[in-house]
Amino acid sequence: MAATIPVAVAALLAAAGPASAGTGAAGPTAPAGSAGSAGAGDPYFPLAGNGGYHVSHYGLTLAYDPKTGHLDGTAVLTARATQRLTRFDLDLRGLKVTGVTVDHRKAAHRRDGQELVVTPRTALRKGHEFRVTVTYNGTPGPVTDPDGSLDGWIPTDDGAFVAGEPQGAMTWFPANNHPQDKSSYDFTITVPAGHTAVANGVLRGQRTAHGRTTYRWRQSEPMAAYLATATVGKFKVEQYTTRDGVKVYNAVDPREAAKAAPVLKELPSVLEWESRLFGPYPYRAAGAVVDHAPQVGYALETQTRPLYDSAPALSTLVHESAHQWFGDSVSLTRWKDIWLNEGFATYAEWLYDEQHGGPSAQNAFDTLYARPADDRLWAYPAGDPGSGAAIFGTPVYARGAMVLHELRKAVGDRTFLRILRTWASEHRYGHGTTAQFTALAELQSGKDLKSLFHTWLLTKGKPDKA
């Protein structure tokens, strides 16, 4: 959504060695039966996601008028039944559904809170690949998260800031809205001429006619729904290709351009540095959307193209870029494990500072550890926030990074970098859990690390130093 170790990160890069190829994404499992469950089983967000099927591809065709706030949408989902289905759910909040078909045949549908319940004419057998088409319209708006922040379709004075973590994707398209389900995407977005519509992946083309411009985007690599965007605004656009062949597309609100320019100039070097640390950059595209959205209050690691509500600091750019490996390519399987996203991206900030003339990671750790026992840093364990209201709190970010620093000290620099690179490669485009990361760290180091992870990741309160 930023004992002293003398070995510099530059030395770690040379020691880490090459990363191996990754594995594909896996969809959620669902209990046997004839109706897909209304949620993916996440205790923090019980209704998020759906059971009984996996979406392999979304084709989203949208038309948005910033003046009226009206959205017309058609979503075509290509999915595979993971059980026999007499009905299934999609996550969709608000908006009026005007039609649903399954395999080109009209299907019955009804609304039940954030669930769009679809009943096809005939049951779908297990393993059957099917196509769902939903037409809808209305005035989308954000959802208020348990911590009080907004996410989803957030209107701005010239368009919309579209950021979906953790549950906002359902505010603008029908989805299997849990990170367990990852898919490819095509976006066709039409907006008034003079506005830009920015989505994920590679820009496939744009065309202006009759006062409206249509943008076509493709996100080929698997993506969780919360990482999708269709941000609209009046942006200054910059496009180029890095020497590694990554297509960069930056869209910047003119009010933020002067302050954002020196930071965005560093994007290629940041991605190159992180690629040396964590393994090859996972995507064909990169970039940034720098909006003027003071009501938002955060940045988000939108896949291939992070969103910033204002001109970012360099540390924020490093953080959101690191998420392309940790959080986007390697996704969590339950929101309880959010430290695997935020702790890793925060530690990337520490490593970047250490390499680029700033304080060492040990210094960052010591500064945090000096906080008193009643500080909010120790309010709950990074590996067990307790509820959806706490997943973006200080312990998840800062104490999550402290866990990784303790791991680095325990296993040594060379092994630590190998663990991170192996994690990113073995789970590339897939998912991971805390238990899997712990097992990997023990395998790579040959050490019993259960006590370390229990103390620093799962114990309440301020741990004693070893």
C-alpha positions in Angstrom: 0.0 0.0 0.0 8.4 2.3 4.1 24.6 -6.3 16.3 25.6 -4.0 13.3 25.8 -5.7 9.9 28.9 -4.6 8.1 28.2 -6.3 4.8 26.7 -3.8 2.3 23.8 -4.7 0.1 26.1 -4.4 -2.9 28.0 -7.4 -1.6 24.8 -9.3 -1.0 23.9 -8.9 -4.7 27.0 -10.6 -5.8 26.5 -13.4 -3.3 22.8 -14.1 -4.0 23.3 -15.9 -7.3 20.6 -16.4 -10.0 16.9 -16.8 -9.3 15.0 -19.8 -10.6 11.8 -19.9 -12.7 8.5 -19.6 -10.8 5.3 -21.4 -10.6 1.8 -20.5 -11.8 -1.1 -19.1 -9.7 -3.5 -21.3 -7.9 -7.2 -20.6 -7.5 -9.1 -21.0 -4.2 -10.6 -24.3 -3.1 -14.2 -24.7 -2.2 -16.2 -27.3 -0.3 -18.0 -29.9 -2.4 -21.6 -29.1 -3.2 -23.9 -27.5 -5.8 -23.8 -23.9 -4.8 -20.6 -21.9 -4.7 -19.9 -20.4 -1.3 -20.5 -16.7 -0.7 -17.0 -16.1 0.5 -13.5 -17.5 0.1 -13.3 -18.3 3.8 -11.1 -15.4 5.0 -11.9 -14.7 8.7 -11.0 -11.0 8.3 -13.3 -10.5 5.3 -15.8 -13.4 5.3 -17.7 -12.3 2.2 -14.7 -11.5 0.1 -14.2 -13.8 -2.8 -16.4 -16.7 -3.7 -16.2 -20.5 -3.8 -16.8 -23.0 -6.5 -14.9 -21.5 -9.5 -11.6 -19.8 -10.6 -11.6 -16.8 -12.9 -8.8 -17.1 -15.5 -9.6 -13.8 -17.3 -11.6 -10.6 -17.0 -12.6 -8.5 -20.0 -13.8 -5.2 -18.7 -15.4 -2.6 -20.9 -16.1 0.7 -19.1 -17.3 4.2 -20.0 -17.0 6.9 -17.3 -18.2 10.5 -17.3 -16.3 12.4 -14.5 -18.9 15.3 -14.6 -21.9 13.1 -13.7 -20.0 10.3 -12.0 -21.8 7.7 -14.2 -20.2 4.4 -15.1 -21.4 2.0 -17.8 -19.8 -1.4 -17.6 -19.7 -4.8 -19.2 -17.7 -7.5 -17.6 -16.9 -10.8 -19.3 -15.4 -13.4 -17.0 -13.9 -16.6 -18.2 -14.0 -19.1 -15.4 -13.6 -22.8 -14.6 -15.9 -24.6 -12.1 -14.0 -26.3 -9.3 -17.1 -28.1 -8.2 -20.6 -28.8 -9.6 -22.4 -25.5 -9.6 -26.1 -24.9 -9.6 -25.4 -21.3 -8.7 -22.5 -19.1 -7.8 -21.7 -15.6 -6.4 -19.8 -12.6 -7.7 -18.8 -9.7 -5.5 -20.4 -6.4 -6.6 -21.4 -3.5 -4.3 -23.9 -0.9 -5.5 -24.4 -0.4 -9.2 -27.4 -1.7 -11.1 -27.1 -5.0 -12.9 -29.1 -4.9 -16.2 -28.3 -8.4 -17.5 -26.4 -11.6 -16.8 -25.6 -14.5 -19.2 -23.7 -17.7 -18.6 -22.3 -19.3 -21.8 -24.4 -16.8 -23.8 -27.7 -17.9 -22.2 -29.7 -15.6 -20.0 -29.1 -16.5 -16.3 -31.3 -15.6 -13.3 -29.6 -13.2 -10.8 -30.4 -11.5 -7.6 -28.6 -9.2 -5.2 -27.8 -10.1 -1.6 -25.7 -7.4 0.0 -22.4 -7.3 -1.7 -23.1 -10.6 -3.5 -24.5 -11.0 -7.0 -26.0 -14.4 -6.9 -26.1 -16.0 -10.4 -28.2 -19.1 -11.3 -27.4 -20.5 -14.8 -30.1 -22.3 -16.7 -28.3 -25.6 -16.3 -25.8 -26.8 -13.7 -22.2 -26.4 -14.5 -20.2 -29.6 -14.1 -16.9 -29.7 -12.3 -14.1 -28.7 -14.6 -16.3 -26.9 -17.1 -14.9 -23.7 -18.5 -17.7 -21.1 -18.7 -18.2 -17.5 -19.6 -20.2 -15.0 -17.5 -21.2 -11.7 -19.0 -22.6 -9.0 -16.6 -23.9 -5.6 -17.8 -24.3 -2.9 -15.2 -24.3 0.9 -14.6 -24.6 3.5 -12.0 -22.5 5.9 -9.9 -19.7 4.0 -8.2 -18.2 5.2 -5.0 -15.7 3.9 -2.4 -16.2 1.5 0.4 -15.2 2.3 4.0 -12.7 -0.2 5.3 -12.7 -1.5 8.9 -9.8 1.0 9.7 -11.9 3.9 8.4 -10.0 4.4 5.2 -11.6 4.5 1.7 -10.9 2.2 -1.1 -12.5 1.3 -4.4 -13.8 3.9 -6.8 -12.9 7.2 -5.1 -14.1 10.3 -7.1 -11.6 13.1 -7.6 -12.1 16.7 -9.0 -11.2 15.5 -12.5 -11.9 11.8 -12.5 -11.4 8.9 -10.1 -8.6 7.4 -8.0 -9.3 3.6 -8.2 -7.5 1.6 -5.5 -8.9 -1.7 -4.4 -7.1 -2.9 -1.3 -8.5 -4.8 0.5 -12.1 -4.9 -0.8 -12.7 -2.1 -3.3 -12.6 -4.0 -6.6 -16.3 -4.9 -6.1 -17.2 -1.2 -6.3 -16.6 -1.1 -10.0 -16.7 -4.6 -11.5 -18.1 -8.0 -10.5 -15.3 -10.1 -9.2 -14.0 -13.1 -7.3 -12.6 -10.5 -4.9 -10.0 -12.3 -2.8 -6.2 -12.6 -3.5 -6.5 -16.4 -3.7 -8.1 -15.9 -7.1 -5.7 -14.4 -9.7 -6.5 -13.7 -13.4 -5.4 -11.9 -16.5 -7.2 -8.8 -17.6 -8.2 -6.7 -20.6 -9.5 -3.2 -20.1 -11.3 -1.0 -22.6 -12.1 2.3 -21.0 -13.8 5.3 -22.6 -13.6 8.8 -21.1 -14.1 12.3 -22.4 -11.4 13.6 -24.6 -8.8 15.4 -22.6 -9.0 12.8 -19.8 -6.7 9.7 -19.5 -7.8 6.3 -18.3 -5.0 4.3 -16.8 -5.2 0.6 -16.1 -2.7 -2.3 -15.5 -0.2 -3.8 -17.8 0.7 -2.7 -21.4 -1.2 0.0 -23.3 -2.5 -1.7 -26.4 -3.8 1.4 -28.1 -6.0 4.6 -27.8 -8.4 6.2 -30.1 -10.3 9.5 -30.0 -13.6 10.0 -31.8 -16.7 12.2 -31.3 -15.2 13.9 -28.2 -14.3 10.6 -26.4 -11.1 8.7 -26.0 -10.9 4.9 -25.6 -7.9 3.3 -24.0 -7.1 -0.4 -24.3 -4.9 -2.1 -21.6 -3.8 -5.7 -21.1 -2.5 -7.2 -17.9 -1.2 -10.7 -19.1 0.4 -11.9 -15.9 -2.0 -13.1 -13.1 -3.4 -10.4 -10.9 -5.6 -10.3 -7.8 -8.7 -8.2 -8.2 -7.7 -5.7 -5.5 -4.6 -4.7 -7.6 -6.7 -3.7 -10.6 -7.2 -0.1 -11.5 -9.1 2.1 -13.9 -7.9 5.5 -12.7 -9.2 8.5 -14.6 -7.9 12.1 -14.6 -6.3 14.9 -16.6 -2.7 13.6 -16.6 0.6 14.4 -18.1 1.8 11.2 -19.7 5.4 9.9 -20.1 6.2 6.7 -21.9 9.6 4.9 -22.4 11.2 1.5 -22.4 13.9 0.6 -20.0 17.1 -1.1 -21.1 15.6 -4.3 -19.8 12.7 -4.0 -22.1 10.1 -3.0 -19.6 7.4 -0.6 -20.9 7.0 2.3 -18.5 3.9 4.5 -18.5 3.7 7.4 -16.0 0.5 9.5 -15.6 0.9 12.5 -13.4 -1.5 15.2 -12.4 0.0 18.5 -13.5 -0.4 19.9 -9.9 2.0 17.2 -8.7 4.3 17.1 -11.7 7.2 19.4 -10.5 7.5 17.6 -7.2 7.1 14.1 -8.6 9.6 14.4 -11.5 12.8 13.9 -9.6 11.4 10.8 -7.8 9.9 9.2 -10.9 13.3 9.8 -12.7 14.7 7.2 -10.3 12.1 4.5 -11.1 14.4 2.6 -13.7 17.3 2.5 -11.3 15.1 1.4 -8.4 13.6 -1.4 -10.4 17.1 -2.5 -11.6 18.4 -2.4 -8.0 15.4 -4.5 -6.7 15.8 -6.9 -9.6 19.3 -7.6 -8.5 18.2 -8.2 -5.0 14.9 -10.1 -5.5 15.2 -11.6 -9.0 13.9 -10.6 -12.4 11.2 -8.0 -12.5 7.9 -10.0 -12.8 6.1 -7.9 -15.5 6.3 -6.5 -19.0 5.1 -3.1 -17.8 5.9 -0.6 -15.0 5.2 3.0 -14.1 3.2 5.2 -11.8 0.0 7.1 -11.5 0.5 10.3 -9.4 -2.9 11.8 -8.8 -4.0 14.8 -6.8 -6.3 13.1 -4.3 -5.8 14.6 -0.8 -8.9 12.7 0.5 -7.2 9.3 0.0 -4.2 9.5 2.3 -2.1 6.5 1.0 -0.3 5.0 -1.9 -1.1 1.5 -3.3 1.0 -1.1 -5.1 -1.4 -1.4 -8.0 0.1 -4.2 -10.2 2.7 -2.8 -12.7 1.6 0.8 -12.0 1.5 1.9 -8.3 -1.0 4.7 -7.4 0.1 7.7 -5.4 -2.4 10.2 -4.0 0.3 12.9 -4.4 3.9 13.2 -5.4 5.7 10.4 -3.6 8.9 10.4 -1.6 11.7 8.2 -2.9 11.2 5.8 0.0 7.5 5.3 -1.0 8.5 4.6 -4.6 11.0 2.0 -3.3 8.3 0.5 -1.1 5.5 0.3 -3.7 8.0 -1.0 -6.3 9.1 -3.8 -4.0 5.5 -4.9 -3.7 5.6 -5.9 -7.4 7.6 -8.9 -6.1 6.1 -9.2 -2.6 2.4 -8.8 -2.6 1.7 -8.7 -6.3 3.6 -11.5 -8.0 3.7 -13.5 -4.7 0.3 -12.9 -3.2 -1.0 -13.8 0.2 -3.6 -16.5 0.7 -5.3 -14.9 3.7 -5.2 -11.3 5.0 -3.8 -12.4 8.3 -0.4 -12.9 6.4 -0.3 -9.3 5.2 3.1 -8.9 6.8 4.5 -10.9 3.9 3.5 -7.9 1.8 4.1 -4.9 4.0 7.0 -6.1 6.1 9.0 -7.1 3.0 8.3 -3.8 1.2 9.3 -1.9 4.4 12.5 -3.9 4.7 13.3 -3.1 1.0 13.3 0.6 2.1 15.8 -0.2 4.8 18.0 -2.1 2.4 17.8 0.8 -0.1 18.9 3.3 2.5 21.7 1.1 3.6 23.0 0.9 0.0 22.5 4.5 -0.9 24.2 6.4 1.8 21.5 6.4 4.4 21.3 4.7 7.8 21.9 1.0 8.0 19.1 -1.5 8.5 20.5 -2.2 11.9 20.1 1.5 12.7 16.5 1.4 11.6 15.9 -1.6 13.8 17.5 -0.1 16.8 15.5 3.1 16.5 12.3 1.1 16.5 13.4 -1.2 19.3 14.1 1.9 21.5 10.3 2.6 21.6 8.7 1.9 25.0 6.7 -1.2 25.6 3.4 0.7 25.5 4.2 2.1 22.0 1.7 1.1 19.3 4.5 -0.7 17.5 4.0 -3.5 20.1 0.2 -3.4 20.1 -0.2 -6.7 18.3 2.0 -9.3 16.5 2.8 -8.5 12.9 1.9 -12.1 12.0 -1.5 -12.0 13.7 -3.1 -8.5 13.5 -6.4 -9.9 14.8 -8.9 -8.2 12.4 -9.3 -6.4 9.1 -9.1 -3.1 11.1 -5.4 -3.7 12.0 -3.9 -5.1 8.8 -2.4 -1.7 7.8 -1.1 -0.8 11.3 2.4 0.0 12.4 3.2 -3.5 13.7 2.5 -5.1 10.2 4.9 -2.7 8.5 7.6 -1.9 11.0 7.7 -5.0 13.2 7.3 -7.0 10.0 10.5 -5.5 8.8 12.1 -6.2 12.2 11.3 -9.9 11.8 13.2 -9.9 8.5 16.2 -8.2 10.1 16.3 -10.7 12.9 16.2 -13.4 10.2 19.1 -11.7 8.4 21.2 -11.7 11.5 20.4 -15.3 12.3 21.2 -16.8 8.9 23.8 -14.4 7.5 23.6 -12.0 4.6 24.2 -14.5 1.8 21.6 -16.9 2.9 19.1 -14.2 3.7 19.2 -12.8 0.1 18.9 -16.4 -1.2 15.8 -16.9 0.9 14.2 -13.7 -0.5 15.1 -14.6 -4.1 13.9 -18.2 -3.7 10.6 -17.0 -2.2 10.0 -14.6 -5.1 10.9 -17.2 -7.7 9.3 -20.3 -6.3 6.0 -18.5 -5.7 6.1 -16.2 -8.8 2.6 -15.4 -10.0 1.2 -17.5 -7.2 0.7 -17.4 -3.4 2.5 -17.9 -0.2 1.8 -18.3 3.6 3.8 -17.5 6.7 4.2 -21.2 7.3 5.7 -21.7 3.9 8.1 -18.8 4.3 9.2 -20.1 7.7 9.8 -23.6 6.2 11.8 -22.1 3.3 14.0 -20.1 5.6 14.8 -23.2 7.6 15.5 -25.2 4.5 17.8 -22.6 3.0 19.6 -21.9 6.3 19.7 -25.4 7.8 18.6 -23.9 11.1 15.7 -24.3 13.4 14.1 -20.8 13.2 10.7 -21.6 14.9 11.6 -19.7 18.1 12.8 -16.6 16.1 9.5 -16.4 14.2 7.4 -17.1 17.2 9.1 -14.4 19.3 9.3 -11.6 16.7 6.3 -12.4 14.5 3.7 -14.0 16.6 4.3 -12.9 20.3 2.3 -10.1 21.8 4.2 -7.2 23.3 7.8 -6.1 23.0 10.2 -9.0 22.6 13.4 -9.3 24.6 16.6 -8.9 22.7 18.5 -12.2 22.2 
